[in-house]
Amino acid sequence: MSYAAAAANVNRSNIYYWQEHDSEFEKAFKVAEQAATERLEREAWRRGVEGSPYKRTSYWHGEPVGTDEKIEYSDQLLMLLLRARKPDLYRERLDVAVAQVVKAIAGVDPQSVL
């Protein structure tokens, strides 16, 4: 929000005011937000699936001795994309057997506490 306000040369509080009091502004703001989200998603896809070119020059005693070129992929972004598309399959699972933990810590049968 701060970046957009500065780029438009308006006070940030004006944006909030216009959102609350100008329905046309609010609609345009939502369209702009959606466009920004889609741009972020495209970039996540590019980095996770298509990769980013990477070039590094190696030096020995200050002299270049070789250049390494490859494509780097973001496993984290790829995982986020998978979770967004199939959350039931790719979500993180936390399976805690509460009864076993209570028994181990307290040394009592959890059913007797209930």
All heavy atoms as an XYZ file, in Angstrom:
925
protein
N       0.829     -1.191      0.000
C       0.000      0.000      0.000
C       0.872      1.253      0.000
O       0.586      2.197     -0.716
C      -0.913     -0.024      1.222
C      -1.885      1.099      1.262
S      -3.208      0.969      0.089
C      -4.189     -0.275      0.832
N       1.926      1.244      0.811
C       2.810      2.412      0.885
C       3.459      2.705     -0.463
O       3.569      3.862     -0.875
C       3.895      2.192      1.935
O       3.319      2.075      3.208
N       3.897      1.655     -1.138
C       4.540      1.826     -2.440
C       3.560      2.426     -3.449
O       3.901      3.344     -4.190
C       5.080      0.489     -2.943
C       5.717      0.585     -4.299
C       7.003      1.085     -4.443
C       5.027      0.192     -5.439
C       7.595      1.186     -5.687
C       5.605      0.284     -6.689
C       6.892      0.780     -6.811
O       7.468      0.883     -8.042
N       2.334      1.907     -3.473
C       1.327      2.409     -4.404
C       1.000      3.873     -4.122
O       0.859      4.678     -5.045
C       0.064      1.556     -4.321
N       0.872      4.217     -2.850
C       0.571      5.610     -2.483
C       1.699      6.536     -2.922
O       1.451      7.611     -3.477
C       0.338      5.719     -0.982
N       2.929      6.117     -2.687
C       4.071      6.943     -3.082
C       4.137      7.083     -4.603
O       4.411      8.175     -5.126
C       5.366      6.336     -2.540
N       3.885      5.990     -5.324
C       3.921      6.035     -6.787
C       2.842      6.960     -7.345
O       3.048      7.622     -8.361
C       3.751      4.620     -7.355
N       1.689      7.008     -6.669
C       0.591      7.873     -7.110
C       0.701      9.278     -6.532
O      -0.116     10.142     -6.836
C      -0.744      7.259     -6.715
N       1.691      9.469     -5.657
C       1.921     10.764     -5.006
C       0.705     11.223     -4.207
O       0.269     12.361     -4.289
C       2.337     11.820     -6.033
C       3.017     13.003     -5.367
O       3.618     12.857     -4.303
N       2.927     14.165     -5.996
N       0.123     10.264     -3.448
C      -0.995     10.586     -2.566
C      -0.696     10.055     -1.163
O       0.126      9.153     -0.993
C      -2.336      9.974     -3.056
C      -2.736     10.543     -4.399
C      -2.271      8.476     -3.116
N      -1.383     10.607     -0.206
C      -1.237     10.139      1.164
C      -1.901      8.776      1.307
O      -3.000      8.556      0.794
C      -1.873     11.156      2.118
C      -1.533     10.873      3.558
O      -1.638      9.741      4.015
N      -1.138     11.912      4.261
N      -1.268      7.897      2.024
C      -1.788      6.540      2.207
C      -3.194      6.552      2.826
O      -4.044      5.742      2.465
C      -0.810      5.779      3.096
C      -1.100      4.346      3.246
C      -0.006      3.694      4.042
N      -0.507      2.453      4.584
C       0.239      1.496      5.049
N       1.536      1.634      5.072
N      -0.291      0.417      5.520
N      -3.456      7.460      3.732
C      -4.771      7.527      4.372
C      -5.872      7.853      3.358
O      -7.030      7.457      3.540
C      -4.770      8.541      5.511
O      -4.491      9.834      5.021
N      -5.512      8.567      2.293
C      -6.501      8.862      1.249
C      -6.996      7.583      0.586
O      -8.182      7.466      0.255
C      -5.908      9.775      0.175
C      -5.723     11.191      0.660
O      -6.132     11.538      1.768
N      -5.069     12.009     -0.151
N      -6.103      6.630      0.394
C      -6.488      5.374     -0.255
C      -7.532      4.650      0.589
O      -8.541      4.169      0.079
C      -5.250      4.492     -0.501
C      -4.335      5.188     -1.519
C      -5.664      3.111     -1.005
C      -3.013      4.511     -1.737
N      -7.294      4.610      1.899
C      -8.266      3.960      2.779
C      -9.606      4.692      2.758
O     -10.669      4.063      2.742
C      -7.726      3.886      4.215
C      -6.518      3.006      4.352
C      -5.306      3.518      4.782
C      -6.575      1.646      4.046
C      -4.187      2.710      4.922
C      -5.468      0.831      4.181
C      -4.272      1.368      4.609
O      -3.190      0.564      4.731
N      -9.545      5.993      2.744
C     -10.775      6.792      2.707
C     -11.546      6.508      1.424
O     -12.756      6.289      1.443
C     -10.443      8.283      2.828
C     -11.667      9.154      2.765
C     -12.436      9.386      3.898
C     -12.075      9.732      1.559
C     -13.584     10.172      3.841
C     -13.209     10.511      1.484
C     -13.957     10.730      2.632
O     -15.092     11.508      2.558
N     -10.837      6.530      0.282
C     -11.494      6.283     -1.006
C     -12.077      4.870     -1.073
O     -13.143      4.671     -1.659
C     -10.521      6.505     -2.149
C     -10.077      7.940     -2.282
C     -10.773      9.053     -1.942
C      -8.820      8.387     -2.770
N     -10.037     10.184     -2.188
C      -8.816      9.806     -2.714
C      -7.689      7.767     -3.264
C      -7.743     10.579     -3.128
C      -6.613      8.535     -3.678
C      -6.654      9.918     -3.607
N     -11.381      3.909     -0.488
C     -11.905      2.538     -0.475
C     -13.249      2.475      0.261
O     -14.141      1.742     -0.147
C     -10.922      1.590      0.198
C      -9.769      1.183     -0.677
C      -8.836      0.239      0.044
O      -8.369      0.530      1.137
N      -8.567     -0.893     -0.573
N     -13.350      3.221      1.339
C     -14.575      3.188      2.144
C     -15.709      4.007      1.541
O     -16.880      3.687      1.731
C     -14.287      3.711      3.558
C     -13.447      2.763      4.388
C     -13.184      3.327      5.776
O     -13.969      4.187      6.241
O     -12.194      2.913      6.393
N     -15.384      5.080      0.810
C     -16.410      6.022      0.385
C     -16.646      6.110     -1.117
O     -17.554      6.814     -1.546
C     -16.067      7.425      0.920
C     -16.055      7.493      2.409
N     -14.911      7.295      3.148
C     -17.051      7.686      3.303
C     -15.192      7.386      4.428
N     -16.485      7.625      4.567
N     -15.836      5.425     -1.919
C     -15.982      5.519     -3.373
C     -16.029      4.107     -3.948
O     -15.017      3.419     -4.057
C     -14.798      6.303     -3.954
C     -14.915      6.548     -5.442
O     -15.679      5.855     -6.117
O     -14.199      7.451     -5.938
N     -17.225      3.674     -4.332
C     -17.400      2.294     -4.801
C     -16.624      2.023     -6.093
O     -16.122      0.915     -6.298
C     -18.876      1.962     -4.979
O     -19.450      2.798     -5.955
N     -16.522      3.008     -6.967
C     -15.755      2.823     -8.208
C     -14.271      2.630     -7.899
O     -13.601      1.801     -8.505
C     -15.961      4.016     -9.157
C     -17.342      4.064     -9.763
C     -17.670      2.829    -10.581
O     -16.823      2.385    -11.389
O     -18.778      2.276    -10.399
N     -13.761      3.420     -6.950
C     -12.364      3.268     -6.543
C     -12.151      1.885     -5.942
O     -11.165      1.215     -6.234
C     -11.962      4.357     -5.540
C     -10.529      4.247     -5.095
C      -9.520      4.832     -5.841
C     -10.185      3.535     -3.953
C      -8.190      4.714     -5.450
C      -8.863      3.414     -3.551
C      -7.867      4.011     -4.307
N     -13.073      1.451     -5.101
C     -12.967      0.142     -4.449
C     -12.924     -0.978     -5.485
O     -12.131     -1.904     -5.380
C     -14.117     -0.068     -3.464
C     -14.138     -1.430     -2.815
C     -12.895     -1.756     -1.998
O     -12.151     -0.848     -1.623
O     -12.681     -2.949     -1.733
N     -13.776     -0.887     -6.519
C     -13.776     -1.899     -7.580
C     -12.441     -1.897     -8.319
O     -11.865     -2.957     -8.578
C     -14.914     -1.636     -8.565
C     -16.283     -1.953     -8.035
C     -17.345     -1.587     -9.064
C     -18.724     -1.632     -8.438
N     -19.754     -1.121     -9.357
N     -11.952     -0.717     -8.668
C     -10.675     -0.611     -9.385
C      -9.527     -1.127     -8.517
O      -8.600     -1.774     -9.014
C     -10.425      0.836     -9.806
N      -9.608     -0.860     -7.226
C      -8.572     -1.331     -6.297
C      -8.544     -2.848     -6.257
O      -7.480     -3.472     -6.283
C      -8.832     -0.748     -4.901
C      -7.726     -1.006     -3.934
C      -6.653     -0.151     -3.838
C      -7.761     -2.121     -3.107
C      -5.628     -0.391     -2.944
C      -6.744     -2.376     -2.203
C      -5.671     -1.507     -2.127
N      -9.715     -3.467     -6.217
C      -9.792     -4.939     -6.189
C      -9.252     -5.545     -7.480
O      -8.580     -6.576     -7.465
C     -11.222     -5.400     -5.921
C     -11.637     -5.201     -4.480
C     -13.028     -5.716     -4.208
C     -13.382     -5.493     -2.744
N     -14.677     -6.015     -2.388
N      -9.531     -4.894     -8.609
C      -8.999     -5.370     -9.888
C      -7.471     -5.283     -9.884
O      -6.784     -6.214    -10.314
C      -9.596     -4.561    -11.063
C      -8.850     -4.829    -12.358
C     -11.081     -4.875    -11.217
N      -6.940     -4.182     -9.370
C      -5.487     -4.013     -9.298
C      -4.862     -5.042     -8.358
O      -3.795     -5.599     -8.645
C      -5.144     -2.597     -8.842
N      -5.526     -5.315     -7.234
C      -5.022     -6.334     -6.305
C      -4.990     -7.699     -6.964
O      -4.028     -8.455     -6.804
C      -5.915     -6.398     -5.056
C      -5.505     -5.464     -3.962
C      -6.270     -5.750     -2.676
O      -7.482     -6.043     -2.732
O      -5.636     -5.677     -1.620
N      -6.033     -8.041     -7.703
C      -6.095     -9.329     -8.394
C      -4.976     -9.426     -9.432
O      -4.321    -10.466     -9.557
C      -7.463     -9.524     -9.053
C      -7.628    -10.851     -9.748
C      -7.556    -12.041     -8.809
O      -7.957    -11.961     -7.654
N      -7.039    -13.138     -9.294
N      -4.742     -8.344    -10.162
C      -3.681     -8.335    -11.169
C      -2.314     -8.530    -10.504
O      -1.463     -9.265    -11.018
C      -3.715     -7.031    -11.962
N      -2.112     -7.898     -9.358
C      -0.852     -8.051     -8.635
C      -0.661     -9.489     -8.154
O       0.430    -10.058     -8.257
C      -0.800     -7.077     -7.458
N      -1.731    -10.086     -7.656
C      -1.667    -11.475     -7.196
C      -1.341    -12.409     -8.352
O      -0.505    -13.318     -8.227
C      -2.993    -11.887     -6.531
O      -3.218    -11.039     -5.409
C      -2.963    -13.333     -6.084
N      -1.965    -12.188     -9.507
C      -1.698    -13.022    -10.676
C      -0.250    -12.877    -11.143
O       0.381    -13.853    -11.549
C      -2.664    -12.679    -11.806
C      -4.080    -13.138    -11.509
C      -5.096    -12.652    -12.526
O      -4.705    -11.988    -13.509
O      -6.286    -12.940    -12.340
N       0.282    -11.673    -11.038
C       1.690    -11.464    -11.409
C       2.615    -12.228    -10.463
O       3.584    -12.851    -10.898
C       2.008     -9.972    -11.390
C       3.384     -9.665    -11.872
C       3.627     -8.190    -11.999
N       4.969     -7.968    -12.503
C       5.492     -6.798    -12.688
N       4.782     -5.713    -12.435
N       6.717     -6.670    -13.135
N       2.309    -12.183     -9.176
C       3.103    -12.942     -8.205
C       3.019    -14.437     -8.477
O       4.022    -15.159     -8.390
C       2.622    -12.645     -6.780
C       2.917    -11.262     -6.241
C       2.167    -11.040     -4.932
C       4.411    -11.068     -6.044
N       1.832    -14.922     -8.813
C       1.663    -16.344     -9.115
C       2.451    -16.744    -10.357
O       3.061    -17.821    -10.389
C       0.182    -16.675     -9.287
C      -0.593    -16.632     -7.986
C      -2.093    -16.746     -8.170
O      -2.596    -16.495     -9.300
O      -2.767    -17.095     -7.189
N       2.458    -15.889    -11.375
C       3.242    -16.184    -12.586
C       4.728    -16.264    -12.257
O       5.441    -17.143    -12.754
C       3.000    -15.115    -13.660
C       1.704    -15.264    -14.402
C       1.659    -14.391    -15.667
N       2.033    -13.002    -15.433
C       1.188    -12.030    -15.093
N      -0.096    -12.302    -14.928
N       1.608    -10.792    -14.926
N       5.197    -15.357    -11.417
C       6.616    -15.359    -11.045
C       6.953    -16.586    -10.209
O       8.015    -17.192    -10.380
C       6.982    -14.076    -10.295
C       8.436    -13.975     -9.908
C       9.413    -13.944    -11.082
O       8.996    -13.746    -12.240
O      10.619    -14.122    -10.836
N       6.067    -16.987     -9.308
C       6.288    -18.200     -8.519
C       6.357    -19.405     -9.451
O       7.210    -20.289     -9.281
C       5.171    -18.379     -7.482
N       5.471    -19.466    -10.435
C       5.486    -20.559    -11.408
C       6.807    -20.569    -12.175
O       7.439    -21.609    -12.337
C       4.315    -20.408    -12.381
C       4.311    -21.466    -13.443
C       4.907    -21.413    -14.668
C       3.693    -22.746    -13.358
N       4.695    -22.574    -15.349
C       3.952    -23.416    -14.570
C       2.939    -23.385    -12.378
C       3.489    -24.692    -14.831
C       2.480    -24.659    -12.643
C       2.753    -25.305    -13.845
N       7.238    -19.410    -12.640
C       8.485    -19.327    -13.403
C       9.661    -19.839    -12.579
O      10.451    -20.660    -13.031
C       8.751    -17.893    -13.862
C       9.965    -17.778    -14.802
C      10.354    -16.339    -15.061
N      10.865    -15.680    -13.876
C      12.080    -15.883    -13.348
N      12.899    -16.761    -13.886
N      12.477    -15.216    -12.276
N       9.774    -19.370    -11.343
C      10.898    -19.777    -10.501
C      10.822    -21.239    -10.086
O      11.835    -21.912     -9.975
C      10.961    -18.904     -9.253
C      11.346    -17.484     -9.551
C      11.440    -16.701     -8.270
N      11.638    -15.298     -8.505
C      11.937    -14.436     -7.550
N      12.063    -14.834     -6.302
N      12.105    -13.171     -7.839
N       9.604    -21.731     -9.838
C       9.451    -23.100     -9.369
C       9.495    -24.133    -10.479
O      10.010    -25.228    -10.296
N       8.947    -23.804    -11.648
C       8.813    -24.773    -12.726
C       9.809    -24.523    -13.860
O      10.485    -25.440    -14.319
C       7.360    -24.767    -13.269
C       7.217    -25.718    -14.443
C       6.383    -25.132    -12.165
N       9.904    -23.296    -14.310
C      10.790    -22.988    -15.435
C      12.215    -22.701    -14.984
O      13.154    -22.895    -15.735
C      10.236    -21.792    -16.207
C       8.865    -22.062    -16.803
C       8.200    -20.822    -17.347
O       8.862    -19.770    -17.478
O       6.997    -20.908    -17.652
N      12.361    -22.204    -13.756
C      13.691    -21.924    -13.223
C      14.214    -20.555    -13.626
O      13.649    -19.867    -14.479
N      15.323    -20.179    -12.994
C      15.972    -18.900    -13.264
C      17.407    -19.162    -13.702
O      18.120    -19.932    -13.058
C      16.013    -18.035    -11.996
O      14.712    -17.750    -11.550
N      17.835    -18.521    -14.779
C      19.224    -18.705    -15.207
C      20.189    -18.189    -14.139
O      19.926    -17.187    -13.475
C      19.342    -17.867    -16.475
C      17.981    -17.376    -16.786
C      17.103    -17.615    -15.618
N      21.283    -18.887    -13.987
C      22.268    -18.545    -12.965
C      23.646    -18.635    -13.611
O      23.975    -19.625    -14.270
C      22.144    -19.529    -11.805
C      23.199    -19.410    -10.752
C      23.124    -18.438     -9.766
C      24.280    -20.284    -10.733
C      24.085    -18.338     -8.782
C      25.255    -20.186     -9.756
C      25.149    -19.216     -8.787
O      26.114    -19.115     -7.822
N      24.436    -17.599    -13.438
C      25.778    -17.581    -14.007
C      26.754    -17.095    -12.942
O      26.519    -16.056    -12.312
C      25.815    -16.660    -15.222
C      27.106    -16.660    -15.969
C      26.987    -15.789    -17.216
C      28.249    -15.823    -18.032
N      28.121    -15.010    -19.252
N      27.835    -17.867    -12.720
C      28.814    -17.503    -11.703
C      30.212    -17.727    -12.258
O      30.498    -18.760    -12.852
C      28.623    -18.345    -10.455
C      29.570    -17.975     -9.329
C      29.426    -18.895     -8.181
N      30.033    -20.176     -8.561
C      30.105    -21.229     -7.776
N      29.588    -21.193     -6.591
N      30.669    -22.345     -8.187
N      31.057    -16.743    -12.045
C      32.445    -16.858    -12.459
C      33.283    -17.227    -11.242
O      33.151    -16.614    -10.187
C      32.952    -15.530    -13.064
O      32.107    -15.194    -14.167
C      34.382    -15.634    -13.538
N      34.137    -18.227    -11.413
C      35.046    -18.644    -10.338
C      36.403    -17.973    -10.537
O      36.868    -17.815    -11.670
C      35.230    -20.162    -10.347
O      34.004    -20.803    -10.117
N      37.019    -17.595     -9.421
C      38.303    -16.896     -9.471
C      39.358    -17.664     -8.672
O      39.052    -18.308     -7.681
C      38.161    -15.490     -8.893
C      37.272    -14.594     -9.715
C      35.901    -14.554     -9.505
C      37.814    -13.794    -10.716
C      35.083    -13.740    -10.274
C      37.007    -12.971    -11.488
C      35.638    -12.951    -11.258
O      34.838    -12.145    -12.014
N      40.590    -17.570     -9.127
C      41.735    -18.128     -8.414
C      42.785    -17.036     -8.340
O      43.275    -16.563     -9.361
C      42.269    -19.359     -9.147
C      43.475    -19.966     -8.524
C      44.763    -19.840     -8.953
C      43.509    -20.779     -7.368
N      45.600    -20.531     -8.139
C      44.857    -21.121     -7.142
C      42.544    -21.249     -6.491
C      45.247    -21.920     -6.074
C      42.947    -22.040     -5.440
C      44.282    -22.371     -5.236
N      43.070    -16.588     -7.130
C      44.022    -15.493     -6.905
C      43.661    -14.262     -7.711
O      44.509    -13.610     -8.325
C      45.457    -15.939     -7.212
C      45.948    -17.027     -6.319
N      46.263    -16.813     -4.994
C      46.147    -18.347     -6.550
C      46.652    -17.954     -4.444
N      46.589    -18.905     -5.373
N      42.373    -13.970     -7.779
C      41.905    -12.760     -8.443
C      41.701    -12.880     -9.937
O      41.241    -11.945    -10.577
N      42.054    -14.011    -10.508
C      41.902    -14.206    -11.949
C      40.738    -15.158    -12.237
O      40.607    -16.189    -11.573
C      43.190    -14.813    -12.547
C      44.414    -13.920    -12.431
C      44.283    -12.651    -13.269
O      43.746    -12.728    -14.393
O      44.702    -11.590    -12.788
N      39.902    -14.836    -13.234
C      38.797    -15.746    -13.561
C      39.336    -17.055    -14.140
O      40.242    -17.047    -14.971
C      37.998    -14.975    -14.612
C      38.916    -13.935    -15.142
C      39.928    -13.648    -14.077
N      38.796    -18.171    -13.642
C      39.249    -19.488    -14.111
C      38.129    -20.297    -14.752
O      38.376    -21.362    -15.302
C      39.886    -20.309    -12.968
C      41.180    -19.654    -12.515
C      38.931    -20.465    -11.798
N      36.918    -19.817    -14.686
C      35.822    -20.552    -15.307
C      34.487    -19.937    -14.976
O      34.362    -19.164    -14.023
N      33.520    -20.271    -15.783
C      32.167    -19.767    -15.571
C      31.213    -20.949    -15.485
O      31.274    -21.866    -16.298
C      31.745    -18.837    -16.723
O      32.676    -17.756    -16.800
C      30.363    -18.273    -16.495
N      30.373    -20.901    -14.474
C      29.385    -21.946    -14.237
C      28.014    -21.388    -14.612
O      27.596    -20.367    -14.083
C      29.431    -22.344    -12.757
C      28.522    -23.498    -12.422
O      28.207    -24.285    -13.325
O      28.130    -23.613    -11.246
N      27.338    -22.050    -15.550
C      26.000    -21.620    -15.946
C      25.029    -22.761    -15.729
O      25.305    -23.894    -16.100
C      25.980    -21.206    -17.419
C      26.788    -19.962    -17.700
C      26.661    -19.515    -19.146
O      25.523    -19.519    -19.669
O      27.681    -19.168    -19.740
N      23.903    -22.434    -15.113
C      22.880    -23.451    -14.886
C      21.531    -22.779    -14.675
O      21.431    -21.564    -14.632
C      23.228    -24.330    -13.690
C      23.324    -23.587    -12.369
C      23.713    -24.537    -11.257
C      23.828    -23.787     -9.946
N      24.142    -24.666     -8.838
N      20.507    -23.588    -14.528
C      19.162    -23.099    -14.214
C      18.871    -23.507    -12.777
O      19.046    -24.671    -12.414
C      18.102    -23.727    -15.140
C      18.443    -23.483    -16.607
C      16.716    -23.230    -14.777
C      17.923    -22.227    -17.204
N      18.464    -22.547    -11.960
C      18.098    -22.847    -10.578
C      16.582    -22.858    -10.452
O      15.901    -22.004    -11.013
C      18.686    -21.806     -9.620
C      20.172    -21.948     -9.434
C      20.681    -21.068     -8.308
O      20.059    -20.018     -8.024
O      21.714    -21.424     -7.722
N      16.088    -23.815     -9.691
C      14.652    -23.942     -9.447
C      14.380    -23.727     -7.965
O      15.242    -23.983     -7.130
C      14.169    -25.339     -9.861
C      14.395    -25.625    -11.319
C      15.572    -26.222    -11.753
C      13.439    -25.276    -12.263
C      15.785    -26.472    -13.097
C      13.643    -25.531    -13.612
C      14.829    -26.131    -14.019
O      15.038    -26.374    -15.341
N      13.189    -23.272     -7.644
C      12.810    -23.071     -6.257
C      11.877    -24.190     -5.811
O      10.699    -24.215     -6.183
C      12.124    -21.715     -6.066
O      11.632    -21.604     -4.748
N      12.419    -25.115     -5.029
C      11.604    -26.208     -4.512
C      10.497    -25.687     -3.600
O       9.380    -26.208     -3.602
C      12.469    -27.207     -3.737
C      13.432    -27.952     -4.648
O      13.217    -27.955     -5.872
O      14.404    -28.529     -4.130
N      10.793    -24.643     -2.830
C       9.784    -24.089     -1.916
C       8.601    -23.510     -2.681
O       7.444    -23.719     -2.307
C      10.401    -23.027     -1.011
C      11.310    -23.605      0.041
C      11.889    -22.520      0.926
O      12.264    -21.445      0.449
N      11.973    -22.791      2.209
N       8.882    -22.762     -3.747
C       7.787    -22.197     -4.534
C       7.000    -23.299     -5.234
O       5.767    -23.234     -5.318
C       8.316    -21.198     -5.560
C       8.733    -19.849     -4.986
C       9.423    -19.014     -6.054
C       7.540    -19.104     -4.426
N       7.690    -24.315     -5.701
C       6.999    -25.430     -6.343
C       6.056    -26.118     -5.359
O       4.913    -26.428     -5.683
C       8.010    -26.427     -6.902
C       7.450    -27.571     -7.730
C       6.652    -27.062     -8.917
C       8.584    -28.468     -8.203
N       6.510    -26.320     -4.129
C       5.674    -26.942     -3.109
C       4.467    -26.065     -2.782
O       3.346    -26.563     -2.621
C       6.508    -27.203     -1.853
C       5.936    -28.237     -0.950
S       5.924    -29.833     -1.767
C       4.364    -30.440     -1.221
N       4.658    -24.764     -2.694
C       3.537    -23.855     -2.441
C       2.501    -23.926     -3.567
O       1.292    -23.903     -3.314
C       4.035    -22.420     -2.283
C       4.747    -22.099     -0.986
C       5.352    -20.698     -1.039
C       3.804    -22.220      0.197
N       2.977    -24.015     -4.808
C       2.051    -24.123     -5.934
C       1.253    -25.424     -5.858
O       0.045    -25.439     -6.117
C       2.819    -24.046     -7.255
C       3.420    -22.678     -7.596
C       4.397    -22.811     -8.759
C       2.349    -21.659     -7.906
N       1.924    -26.513     -5.507
C       1.223    -27.789     -5.362
C       0.193    -27.732     -4.239
O      -0.925    -28.225     -4.383
C       2.227    -28.916     -5.102
C       3.065    -29.341     -6.299
C       4.191    -30.265     -5.863
C       2.201    -30.001     -7.354
N       0.563    -27.137     -3.115
C      -0.379    -27.025     -1.993
C      -1.582    -26.176     -2.353
O      -2.693    -26.438     -1.891
C       0.325    -26.434     -0.779
C       1.231    -27.415     -0.100
C       1.847    -26.827      1.146
N       2.837    -27.739      1.667
C       3.953    -27.361      2.239
N       4.227    -26.083      2.407
N       4.807    -28.264      2.677
N      -1.375    -25.153     -3.156
C      -2.489    -24.294     -3.563
C      -3.450    -25.047     -4.479
O      -4.669    -24.873     -4.398
C      -1.963    -23.052     -4.275
N      -2.928    -25.919     -5.327
C      -3.773    -26.633     -6.281
C      -4.415    -27.883     -5.703
O      -5.532    -28.234     -6.054
C      -2.971    -27.004     -7.523
C      -2.626    -25.795     -8.345
C      -1.937    -26.200     -9.633
N      -1.712    -25.036    -10.445
C      -2.449    -24.739    -11.504
N      -3.432    -25.501    -11.864
N      -2.178    -23.669    -12.201
N      -3.689    -28.584     -4.841
C      -4.211    -29.824     -4.243
C      -3.897    -29.836     -2.750
O      -3.046    -30.591     -2.287
C      -3.592    -31.046     -4.919
C      -4.059    -31.274     -6.330
C      -3.579    -32.626     -6.810
C      -4.214    -32.960     -8.146
N      -3.826    -34.297     -8.593
N      -4.571    -28.997     -1.979
C      -4.248    -28.888     -0.555
C      -4.450    -30.189      0.213
O      -3.695    -30.481      1.140
C      -5.174    -27.787     -0.045
C      -6.233    -27.646     -1.076
C      -5.654    -28.106     -2.374
N      -5.439    -30.987     -0.164
C      -5.672    -32.240      0.557
C      -4.511    -33.214      0.397
O      -4.211    -33.978      1.308
C      -6.967    -32.907      0.094
C      -8.191    -32.126      0.526
O      -8.073    -31.297      1.464
O      -9.262    -32.332     -0.065
N      -3.869    -33.173     -0.746
C      -2.777    -34.100     -1.020
C      -1.427    -33.581     -0.518
O      -0.617    -34.348      0.003
C      -2.694    -34.370     -2.526
C      -1.666    -35.384     -2.991
C      -1.941    -36.745     -2.356
C      -1.697    -35.498     -4.509
N      -1.171    -32.276     -0.640
C       0.149    -31.727     -0.358
C       0.253    -30.896      0.922
O       1.295    -30.341      1.203
C       0.624    -30.888     -1.548
C       0.859    -31.728     -2.768
C      -0.042    -31.719     -3.829
C       1.968    -32.554     -2.852
C       0.169    -32.496     -4.954
C       2.190    -33.337     -3.964
C       1.288    -33.303     -5.019
O       1.503    -34.077     -6.111
N      -0.823    -30.801      1.689
C      -0.740    -30.001      2.918
C       0.197    -30.681      3.904
O       0.427    -31.887      3.857
C      -2.120    -29.813      3.526
C      -2.662    -31.080      4.164
C      -3.956    -30.801      4.928
N      -4.493    -32.043      5.420
C      -5.549    -32.647      4.913
N      -6.197    -32.096      3.910
N      -5.974    -33.786      5.401
N       0.703    -29.874      4.810
C       1.527    -30.432      5.878
C       0.604    -31.119      6.861
O      -0.442    -30.593      7.222
C       2.322    -29.334      6.568
C       3.413    -28.771      5.688
C       4.300    -27.798      6.427
O       4.429    -27.922      7.654
O       4.863    -26.924      5.757
N       1.015    -32.283      7.292
C       0.177    -33.044      8.221
C       0.848    -33.104      9.578
O       2.031    -33.361      9.688
C      -0.044    -34.450      7.693
C      -0.918    -34.470      6.459
C      -1.114    -35.892      5.971
N      -1.974    -35.933      4.812
C      -1.550    -35.762      3.565
N      -0.292    -35.545      3.333
N      -2.400    -35.821      2.565
N       0.054    -32.894     10.573
C       0.527    -33.006     11.945
C      -0.403    -33.973     12.647
O      -1.546    -33.657     12.932
C       0.508    -31.631     12.632
C       1.074    -31.580     14.030
C       2.528    -32.024     14.035
C       0.951    -30.187     14.592
N       0.083    -35.157     12.887
C      -0.723    -36.202     13.495
C      -0.236    -36.405     14.926
O       0.827    -36.957     15.160
C      -0.598    -37.493     12.694
C      -1.538    -38.573     13.208
O      -2.467    -38.237     13.958
O      -1.336    -39.746     12.859
N      -1.007    -35.926     15.858
C      -0.616    -36.024     17.260
C      -1.606    -36.929     17.977
O      -2.804    -36.693     17.958
C      -0.600    -34.632     17.936
C      -0.237    -34.764     19.397
C       0.363    -33.715     17.227
N      -1.069    -37.925     18.594
C      -1.908    -38.799     19.388
C      -1.911    -38.233     20.805
O      -1.033    -38.507     21.614
C      -1.374    -40.225     19.367
N      -2.890    -37.393     21.091
C      -2.963    -36.688     22.364
C      -3.026    -37.669     23.529
O      -2.358    -37.484     24.540
C      -4.165    -35.720     22.389
C      -4.302    -35.070     23.749
C      -4.024    -34.680     21.303
N      -3.788    -38.701     23.393
C      -3.932    -39.667     24.485
C      -2.584    -40.285     24.838
O      -2.256    -40.448     26.020
C      -4.925    -40.746     24.108
N      -1.796    -40.611     23.849
C      -0.493    -41.209     24.109
C       0.438    -40.211     24.778
O       1.218    -40.572     25.646
C       0.127    -41.715     22.809
C      -0.604    -42.912     22.242
C      -0.068    -43.332     20.889
O       0.732    -42.612     20.292
N      -0.517    -44.475     20.407
N       0.358    -38.949     24.375
C       1.206    -37.918     24.974
C       0.830    -37.726     26.435
O       1.699    -37.655     27.308
C       1.095    -36.582     24.194
C       1.810    -35.467     24.920
C       1.639    -36.752     22.786
N      -0.460    -37.666     26.737
C      -0.915    -37.498     28.128
C      -0.451    -38.670     28.977
O       0.070    -38.490     30.080
C      -2.456    -37.358     28.194
C      -2.950    -37.444     29.626
C      -2.891    -36.055     27.550
N      -0.595    -39.848     28.451
C      -0.190    -41.036     29.199
C       1.314    -41.036     29.441
O       1.776    -41.346     30.542
C      -0.605    -42.296     28.442
C      -0.380    -43.575     29.222
C      -0.948    -44.761     28.465
C      -0.801    -46.029     29.287
N      -1.381    -47.175     28.585
N       2.069    -40.658     28.453
C       3.527    -40.641     28.586
C       3.992    -39.582     29.572
O       4.893    -39.822     30.373
C       4.168    -40.409     27.223
N       3.366    -38.421     29.541
C       3.794    -37.325     30.420
C       3.280    -37.516     31.842
O       4.039    -37.431     32.804
C       3.318    -35.962     29.867
C       4.047    -35.666     28.560
C       3.555    -34.850     30.866
C       3.560    -34.440     27.837
N       2.003    -37.770     31.966
C       1.385    -37.808     33.293
C       1.413    -39.209     33.903
O       1.227    -39.354     35.105
C      -0.042    -37.311     33.222
N       1.615    -40.195     33.073
C       1.607    -41.545     33.585
C       0.234    -42.024     33.986
O       0.098    -42.906     34.823
N      -0.810    -41.403     33.400
C      -2.189    -41.799     33.722
C      -2.918    -42.179     32.458
O      -2.547    -41.759     31.355
C      -2.965    -40.677     34.445
C      -2.319    -40.343     35.762
C      -3.062    -39.443     33.571
N      -3.985    -42.901     32.615
C      -4.843    -43.249     31.491
C      -5.681    -42.036     31.132
O      -6.406    -41.500     31.997
C      -5.735    -44.437     31.865
C      -6.636    -44.853     30.715
O      -6.295    -44.512     29.555
O      -7.640    -45.521     30.976
N      -5.614    -41.530     29.882
C      -6.373    -40.344     29.492
C      -7.870    -40.483     29.699
O      -8.550    -39.506     30.014
C      -6.059    -40.168     28.000
C      -4.845    -40.990     27.746
C      -4.789    -42.048     28.795
N      -8.410    -41.681     29.581
C      -9.840    -41.880     29.767
C     -10.262    -41.637     31.198
O     -11.365    -41.187     31.479
C     -10.239    -43.298     29.321
C     -10.068    -43.532     27.829
C     -10.903    -42.562     26.993
O     -12.018    -42.216     27.348
N     -10.340    -42.116     25.890
N      -9.353    -41.902     32.146
C      -9.700    -41.681     33.557
C      -9.782    -40.207     33.889
O     -10.466    -39.818     34.833
C      -8.685    -42.378     34.474
O      -7.416    -41.750     34.340
N      -9.094    -39.362     33.129
C      -9.125    -37.915     33.350
C     -10.424    -37.339     32.823
O     -10.973    -36.407     33.384
C      -7.910    -37.239     32.671
C      -7.970    -35.733     32.802
C      -6.618    -37.779     33.221
N     -10.921    -37.897     31.731
C     -12.155    -37.400     31.118
C     -13.308    -37.824     31.966
O     -14.262    -37.367     32.262
C     -12.309    -37.929     29.688
C     -11.201    -37.542     28.740
C     -11.414    -38.224     27.385
C     -11.149    -36.046     28.551
